[in-house]
Each structure stands twice: as structure tokens, then as C-alpha cells.
Amino acid sequence: MSTLLDGLINLDITDSGYLIAEYIWIGGSGTDLRSKARTVKAPIKSPKDLPKWNYDGSSTGQAPGEDSEVILYPQAIFKDPFRKGDNILVICDCYTPAGEPIPTNKRCAAAKIFAEKAVETEVPWFGIEQEYTLLQKSVKWPLGWPIGGFPGPQGPYYCGVGADKAWGRDIVDAHYKACIYAGIQVSGINGEVMPGQWEYQVGPSVGISAGDQLWCSRYILERITELAGVVLSLDPKPIEGDWNGAGCHTNYSTLSMRNDGGYEVIKKAIEKLGLRHKDHIAAYGEGNERRLTGRHETADIHTFTWGVANRGASIRVGRDTEKEGKGYFEDRRPASNMDPYVVTSLIAYTTILYKP
């Protein structure tokens, strides 16, 4: 039976003249992903070729029951690693029937910032480091950890190898390849400091595309963990105590920073980020105060600091950037559950458009 089922799941429908488009959007919590599929006539070359669609917003916490229709606008397309062939994943954002972005649609405001002439001219690059924790489905305890108990202390797990150090590598590798197949600019993976925790990096990608790619990569990870019977957690501090939290460090540069003399531009940008520290912290993810304690490679949430090669600072500048006098910097404050549309556009706004 399972062999027949596998064969049917993997049927190639290319010759039918149709493809399956999986419409993906962000739900009412601002971090939950939702999706549903529809059949569309092939070929689809861009999001503009796809019809708008709708869903019941009262079932996702995004609309009242008496006026529940929310409209999906297709915004970015990726190859579907699950259905393969010409089938696609479609990142959408959400609007009222009157065409107004709903409150959880953070993409619309971000796209406006990235469309500003001053921002476009600077070609902002983002490299986002998504940390996440894999949990055992029945007990919501990290993968590989003894039920109700703890593994040995941190130390051997970061980039670790071996059955007693690395748990969930098959999921991680499946996700890595699926993202490359989809057309996401995933640039690497590694095991993290806390066992059962991993990281992948997306970028460098430009402007609004960084958010589209990160959301799509999260969707693919959710689908793979679903297949594996494992729960994905983006909680910034999944285990209290002497364990590292989970962040979403955001590496950033502009054209001016990448060119000669860029180090001075970087220092001015960091100065502006310091002036708006509270605004950024407020937008950098829920529960981040449990992670940004000044311990476990974090800066204290109330204090803004920066330094070269300093992983305990809010902003870290790489040794290479200092040496070459140009390059990028890393904002280490965003939590693992941050909205990449909010974080990337806020960094661009503060460093390029904000005039203190």
C-alpha cells in the first residue's frame, strides 16, 4: 500500500498543462504559517501570472466571523521541493477586500521602505542566521535529550559530530537541500551550542527578497519536521537556565559600506542604531528579554554596545571588515521568532533614511 501511495504522491503532472500552487501566508500570531493549494494553468513565470485568492480570516485570528474574507496577493515564487516538477510555493501577503493591508501584513510596509530611492540606491544586502530548536513531539522536550532530564553541559555540541552530540541531522540536511532546490539563497548550516538546536543561513539577499526567502525557508522546515514527526520551535529561550537561547542574527551591508571608506559609513550606521535601540528591541521578537541577558553570547537587552569580533555585544563587526576598511556588520539582537520583513526594513530605515 505504501509503495502505491509513494508512487501516486510522486506522479509527474507536467503533461497535464496544469501545476499546483501552494499559497503560503502568515497567520494571526504573526509567526504561524498557513497554506493551501490550488490548480493553475501552466506555465507561471512570475507572481503577476497568479490569481489573487482568499481565505477565512476568522479561523486564523485575522478577521471577525461576520466579515471573514481576507485576500491573498501572490508576491514571490519558489520551486516546490515536495511536489517537484513545475509545481510552486507562493509567498503571499494579506489584505482586506478593500485592498488595505491587514495588521499582520508586515510585508507591505517593508516593501515601501525598500522601494524608497535612497534605499534602492544603496542595494541593502542581508544575511540572516536562523537558529531553531527541534523538539520531541509527545513531550515538547529537545530532540535527543533524556525525557525529563538533561544532557551533559554545553561545550561538545556546537558544530559537533557524533550520535551523542548531534541530534536531527537528517532533518537539517533534508531542509538544506530542499531550500537550494526551491531557489532560496541558503548559504550554510551548523549545529548550535545547545544540543537539539541548529542554524541555517539565508543570504546574501537584497531588500524585500530577504524576508520572502526566510519565510519560505521556515515553511519548508515546518513541512519537513511535520514529515519527521518532530516539532519545530522558534522560541528565543526554549530551555531556561544555563543553555544558549535562539537568535536570528542579521548581517547587513549597503553599497557604501562595501566600497572603499565603508568602515566609516558602518560606524555612523551603528551610531544611529544605538539612538533607536528601544525601537529595534520592541520589534525584534517576542520573549527576547528571556534571551538577551548579557550571558550566553548576548548583550543585555537594556544596553546598546558594539565591538569588533565581540559576540557579547549588540552589534558585532568582523575582524576582516575592520582590517579591509569596508564590509558588513552583524546585528545580534533579533530573536529566532522575529519577522524578517520588520527587522530588515527597520535596519534599512534606521541606517539609510533616519536623520537624527
Stockholm file with secondary structure:
# STOCKHOLM 1.0

chainA/1-356         MSTLLDGLINLDITDSGYLIAEYIWIGGSGTDLRSKARTVKAPIKSPKDLPKWNYDGSSTGQAPGEDSEVILYPQAIFKDPFRKGDNILVICDCYTPAGEPIPTNKRCAAAKIFAEKAVETEVPWFGIEQEYTLLQKSVKWPLGWPIGGFPGPQGPYYCGVGADKAWGRDIVDAHYKACIYAGIQVSGINGEVMPGQWEYQVGPSVGISAGDQLWCSRYILERITELAGVVLSLDPKPIEGDWNGAGCHTNYSTLSMRNDGGYEVIKKAIEKLGLRHKDHIAAYGEGNERRLTGRHETADIHTFTWGVANRGASIRVGRDTEKEGKGYFEDRRPASNMDPYVVTSLIAYTTILYKP
#=GR chainA/1-356 SS CHHHHHHHHTCCCGGGTEEEEEEEEECTTSSCEEEEEEEEESCCCSGGGSCCEEEEGGGTTSSCGGGCEEEEEEEEEEECTTTCTTCEEEEEEEECTTSCBCTTCCHHHHHHHHHSHHHHHTCCEEEEEEEEEEEETTTCCBTTSCTTSCCSCSSSCTTCCSTTTCCCHHHHHHHHHHHHHHTCCEEEEEECSSTTEEEEEEEEEETHHHHHHHHHHHHHHHHHHHHHTEEEECCSSSSCSSSCCCBCCEEEECHHHHSTTHHHHHHHHHHHHHHTHHHHHHTSCTTGGGTCBSCSSCCBTTCCCEEETCTTSSEEECHHHHHHTCCCEEECCCBTTCCHHHHHHHHHIIIIICCC
#=GC SS_cons         CHHHHHHHHTCCCGGGTEEEEEEEEECTTSSCEEEEEEEEESCCCSGGGSCCEEEEGGGTTSSCGGGCEEEEEEEEEEECTTTCTTCEEEEEEEECTTSCBCTTCCHHHHHHHHHSHHHHHTCCEEEEEEEEEEEETTTCCBTTSCTTSCCSCSSSCTTCCSTTTCCCHHHHHHHHHHHHHHTCCEEEEEECSSTTEEEEEEEEEETHHHHHHHHHHHHHHHHHHHHHTEEEECCSSSSCSSSCCCBCCEEEECHHHHSTTHHHHHHHHHHHHHHTHHHHHHTSCTTGGGTCBSCSSCCBTTCCCEEETCTTSSEEECHHHHHHTCCCEEECCCBTTCCHHHHHHHHHIIIIICCC
//
